[in-house]
């Protein structure tokens, strides 16, 4: 892709548009993203309420947000692989399984952080 020639704040604003579009696409096309967003809507207020310090709140919120970050990356991997068609290939399956495993690890991390802080 050719460089757009944008610099400074204009480049940042343009990049923000791509990011916003990515969030919209994930919301529209990925049910797992919508479910995790609903979970986040519950966890964020709980994190603010249950955290006893700024560090605890940051860890609780950050671990919950990390789930969304990893889900976005998982969805990107799946979309890139699916672009090439429905043909099964061992490397495609491996990439999708690894991306899915990353989502699972992000959930385990969040559960560990929440458990250590709240218990």
C-alpha positions as a Markdown table, in Angstrom:
| # | Residue | x | y | z |
|---|---|---|---|---|
| 1 | Unk | 0.0 | 0.0 | 0.0 |
| 2 | Unk | 1.3 | 3.4 | -0.9 |
| 3 | Unk | 2.1 | 5.9 | 1.8 |
| 4 | Unk | -0.8 | 8.3 | 2.0 |
| 5 | Unk | 1.4 | 11.4 | 2.6 |
| 6 | Unk | -0.4 | 12.3 | 5.8 |
| 7 | Unk | 1.7 | 13.4 | 8.7 |
| 8 | Unk | 1.2 | 14.4 | 12.3 |
| 9 | Unk | -2.3 | 14.7 | 13.6 |
| 10 | Unk | -3.9 | 14.1 | 10.2 |
| 11 | Unk | -2.3 | 10.7 | 10.1 |
| 12 | Unk | -3.4 | 9.8 | 13.6 |
| 13 | Unk | -7.0 | 10.8 | 12.9 |
| 14 | Unk | -6.9 | 8.8 | 9.6 |
| 15 | Unk | -5.6 | 5.8 | 11.5 |
| 16 | Unk | -8.3 | 6.2 | 14.1 |
| 17 | Unk | -10.9 | 5.9 | 11.4 |
| 18 | Unk | -9.5 | 2.5 | 10.3 |
| 19 | Unk | -9.5 | 1.4 | 14.0 |
| 20 | Unk | -13.1 | 2.5 | 14.5 |
| 21 | Unk | -14.1 | 0.7 | 11.3 |
| 22 | Unk | -12.4 | -2.4 | 12.7 |
| 23 | Unk | -14.3 | -2.2 | 15.9 |
| 24 | Unk | -17.6 | -1.8 | 14.0 |
| 25 | Unk | -16.8 | -4.8 | 11.8 |
| 26 | Unk | -16.0 | -6.9 | 14.8 |
| 27 | Unk | -19.2 | -5.9 | 16.5 |
| 28 | Unk | -21.3 | -6.6 | 13.3 |
| 29 | Unk | -19.7 | -9.8 | 12.3 |
| 30 | Unk | -18.2 | -11.5 | 15.4 |
| 31 | Unk | -20.7 | -12.9 | 18.0 |
| 32 | Unk | -17.8 | -13.8 | 20.3 |
| 33 | Unk | -16.7 | -10.1 | 20.3 |
| 34 | Unk | -20.3 | -9.0 | 21.1 |
| 35 | Unk | -20.5 | -11.5 | 24.0 |
| 36 | Unk | -17.1 | -10.4 | 25.4 |
| 37 | Unk | -18.2 | -6.8 | 25.1 |
| 38 | Unk | -21.3 | -7.6 | 27.1 |
| 39 | Unk | -19.1 | -9.3 | 29.7 |
| 40 | Unk | -16.9 | -6.2 | 29.8 |
| 41 | Unk | -19.9 | -4.0 | 30.4 |
| 42 | Unk | -20.4 | -6.0 | 33.6 |
| 43 | Unk | -16.8 | -6.3 | 34.6 |
| 44 | Unk | -15.7 | -2.7 | 34.2 |
| 45 | Unk | -18.1 | -1.2 | 36.8 |
| 46 | Unk | -17.3 | -4.2 | 39.1 |
| 47 | Unk | -13.6 | -3.6 | 38.7 |
| 48 | Unk | -13.9 | 0.1 | 39.6 |
| 49 | Unk | -16.1 | -0.8 | 42.6 |
| 50 | Unk | -14.2 | -3.8 | 43.9 |
| 51 | Unk | -10.6 | -2.6 | 43.3 |
| 52 | Unk | -9.3 | -1.1 | 46.5 |
| 53 | Unk | -6.5 | 0.9 | 44.9 |
| 54 | Unk | -5.6 | 2.4 | 41.6 |
| 55 | Unk | -3.3 | -0.5 | 40.9 |
| 56 | Unk | -6.0 | -3.1 | 41.6 |
| 57 | Unk | -8.5 | -1.3 | 39.5 |
| 58 | Unk | -6.0 | -1.0 | 36.6 |
| 59 | Unk | -5.2 | -4.8 | 36.8 |
| 60 | Unk | -8.9 | -5.7 | 36.9 |
| 61 | Unk | -9.8 | -3.4 | 34.0 |
| 62 | Unk | -6.7 | -4.2 | 32.0 |
| 63 | Unk | -7.1 | -8.0 | 32.3 |
| 64 | Unk | -10.7 | -7.7 | 31.1 |
| 65 | Unk | -9.8 | -5.4 | 28.2 |
| 66 | Unk | -7.1 | -7.7 | 27.2 |
| 67 | Unk | -9.7 | -10.3 | 26.4 |
| 68 | Unk | -11.2 | -7.9 | 23.7 |
| 69 | Unk | -7.7 | -7.2 | 22.3 |
| 70 | Unk | -6.9 | -10.9 | 21.9 |
| 71 | Unk | -10.4 | -11.5 | 20.4 |
| 72 | Unk | -9.8 | -8.8 | 17.8 |
| 73 | Unk | -6.5 | -10.4 | 16.8 |
| 74 | Unk | -8.2 | -13.9 | 16.7 |
| 75 | Unk | -10.9 | -12.5 | 14.5 |
| 76 | Unk | -8.3 | -10.9 | 12.2 |
| 77 | Unk | -6.4 | -14.2 | 11.8 |
| 78 | Unk | -9.6 | -16.0 | 11.0 |
| 79 | Unk | -10.7 | -13.4 | 8.5 |
| 80 | Unk | -7.3 | -13.4 | 6.8 |
| 81 | Unk | -7.3 | -17.2 | 6.5 |
| 82 | Unk | -11.0 | -17.4 | 5.4 |
| 83 | Unk | -10.2 | -15.0 | 2.6 |
| 84 | Unk | -8.5 | -17.8 | 0.8 |
| 85 | Unk | -11.6 | -20.1 | 0.8 |
| 86 | Unk | -13.1 | -23.0 | 2.6 |
| 87 | Unk | -10.5 | -25.5 | 1.7 |
| 88 | Unk | -9.1 | -27.2 | 4.9 |
| 89 | Unk | -5.4 | -26.9 | 5.3 |
| 90 | Unk | -3.3 | -28.1 | 8.3 |
| 91 | Unk | -1.5 | -24.7 | 8.6 |
| 92 | Unk | -4.7 | -22.8 | 8.4 |
| 93 | Unk | -6.3 | -25.0 | 11.1 |
| 94 | Unk | -3.2 | -24.6 | 13.3 |
| 95 | Unk | -3.2 | -20.8 | 13.0 |
| 96 | Unk | -6.9 | -20.6 | 13.8 |
| 97 | Unk | -6.5 | -23.0 | 16.8 |
| 98 | Unk | -3.5 | -21.0 | 18.1 |
| 99 | Unk | -5.4 | -17.7 | 17.8 |
| 100 | Unk | -8.4 | -19.3 | 19.6 |
| 101 | Unk | -6.0 | -20.7 | 22.3 |
| 102 | Unk | -4.7 | -17.1 | 22.8 |
| 103 | Unk | -8.3 | -16.0 | 23.6 |
| 104 | Unk | -8.5 | -18.9 | 26.1 |
| 105 | Unk | -5.2 | -17.8 | 27.8 |
| 106 | Unk | -6.5 | -14.2 | 28.0 |
| 107 | Unk | -9.6 | -15.5 | 29.8 |
| 108 | Unk | -7.4 | -17.6 | 32.2 |
| 109 | Unk | -5.2 | -14.6 | 32.9 |
| 110 | Unk | -8.2 | -12.4 | 33.7 |
| 111 | Unk | -9.6 | -15.1 | 36.0 |
| 112 | Unk | -6.3 | -15.4 | 37.7 |
| 113 | Unk | -5.9 | -11.6 | 38.2 |
| 114 | Unk | -9.5 | -11.3 | 39.4 |
| 115 | Unk | -9.1 | -14.3 | 41.7 |
| 116 | Unk | -5.8 | -13.1 | 43.2 |
| 117 | Unk | -7.1 | -9.6 | 43.9 |
| 118 | Unk | -10.6 | -10.5 | 45.1 |
| 119 | Unk | -9.9 | -13.6 | 47.1 |
